[in-house]
Amino acid sequence: MPALDSYVTLGRSGLRVSPLTLGTMTFGEDWGWGADPETSHQLLSTYLDAGGNSIDTANIYTNGHSEKIVGDFLAARPGLRDRVVLGTKFFGNLHLGDPNGGGAGRKALIEQCEQSLRRLQTDYVDLLWLHNWDRSTPIEETLRALDDLVRDGKVRYLGFSDVPAWVASEAQTIAHFRGWSPVVALQVEYSLLARTVEGAQIPMARAHGMGVMTWSPLKNGHLSGKYRRDRAVPEDARRAEMVSGTSEAEWAVVDEVDAVAAELGAAQAAVAIAWVMGRPGVASTLLGARTPQQLQANLTALDVTLDDVQRARLDAVSVPALEFPAQYLAHAPILQFAGATVDGVTHAANPPLAGSRTRY
């Protein structure tokens, strides 16, 4: 696997990021859990000292405290800000009762960006992400306002997070033909227990030049190694509910991750993260942690190399049920190539075609 300082070009852009990005949703204890500011600063130091350069936050994380913690850290270290790739997200409303406090309308997004810059104590962000799809705002309005922020120098690059594939595709097409700033990256949930983005989002991102940044590679801890069939249900009520709802198919994935981890002498979490990192289209994977020890453990994914057999086993046990026409289209090469070898792949022939020489 690549090292943390073996940087990856993000989509069709000139921006380079680490293969693992530090997520900061755990920064701040305002939601009743998470890391205090001092521990959060330790997490930042651990990640950056290891060679990482990509930090991800959002205006809504811990009601804005996450951004402030990151801003305080960078402000105390002159010269560091320009050496990191700092990304934040807009959409979440921090003002009760204000209909224009959130979303992706021009008024909302510009004000959200200004407030994020204030909390982050910086003049610009490297990546500004649309955090969700705003169904009631024309995408042209959002794109034009985002392009203004880029032209004003307050934003370097644009990304979309957690939006339908058709929305991101439409936006990218409009931006291209209007000459507006393109979307260079797409954030999606992706793990061995959440693979449905393989149907539309990831193929769309690859076709439109968007680097994929994945989140929740451990599926809320299910793939962290904490929970197994033979382990007692944890005392924490929230975690206990999650484990009790685990299906037989999901346990089969957990079992296979455990088996591969045992073969490699690696942590289960490291195997799960390494699998995501090696998937087609994935540029960087978000890591979240509440302690430096958790972060260090997750960074060991960089030391894990899955061979073809191990990767195939993990692929097979976690095959997702994709929406039409994804599974139907999987058989298209049989019809298209009629048994030919193309780009190094030998395709099967359609049996009715192969079974008869008669043509009309």
Helices and strands as residue ranges (DSSP letters): E 8-9, E 16-17, E 20-23, H 37-49, E 54-56, G 61-64, H 65-75, G 81-83, E 85-90, H 106-120, E 125-130, H 139-151, E 155-161, H 165-178, E 183-189, G 196-198, H 201-207, E 211-215, H 237-244, H 248-264, H 268-277, E 282-287, H 292-299, G 300-303, H 308-317, H 326-329, H 332-337, E 341-342, E 345-346, H 351-354
